[in-house]
Amino acid sequence: MAGSDEGGQTGASVPSMSPAQSRGARGLLGWSEADLAAKVGLDERFVREFEGGYGDPPSGQIEALRSALCAAGAVFDDGQSPGVHLAARRETDEGVRPDALTTENDR
C-alpha cells in the first residue's frame, strides 16, 4: 500500500525526506527538534535520531514530519540535488495602518 508503513518492511524505499533536509527545514523555520516533534505528536528523541541518521524509522513517521514542515512553508526539492527552501510568501493585505484610518475606511 503506497504511503503506508503497515504490514511492510520499513526502510525498504528511499525516505521521502532525508535527515539533512529535515534539519535544514527546521533551521529555515526556526524550529527546534522539540518543536517539530510536538507538531506531529512524536518524541523529540525520534526527531533527533532520525536527523542523526540512526535507526530505520517507519516511512509513515518520516512523512508526518515532512507534512508538518510543508504545512509551515518548507518546500522539498527531490531532484538531482535534493534540498529544501521556504515557499515564497504570498502578498497579504495588511489592511489600513492605524495612522491612516479615517471615518471612510474604518470598517
Order of alpha helices (4+ residues) and beta strands (2+ residues): alpha-alpha-alpha-alpha-beta-beta
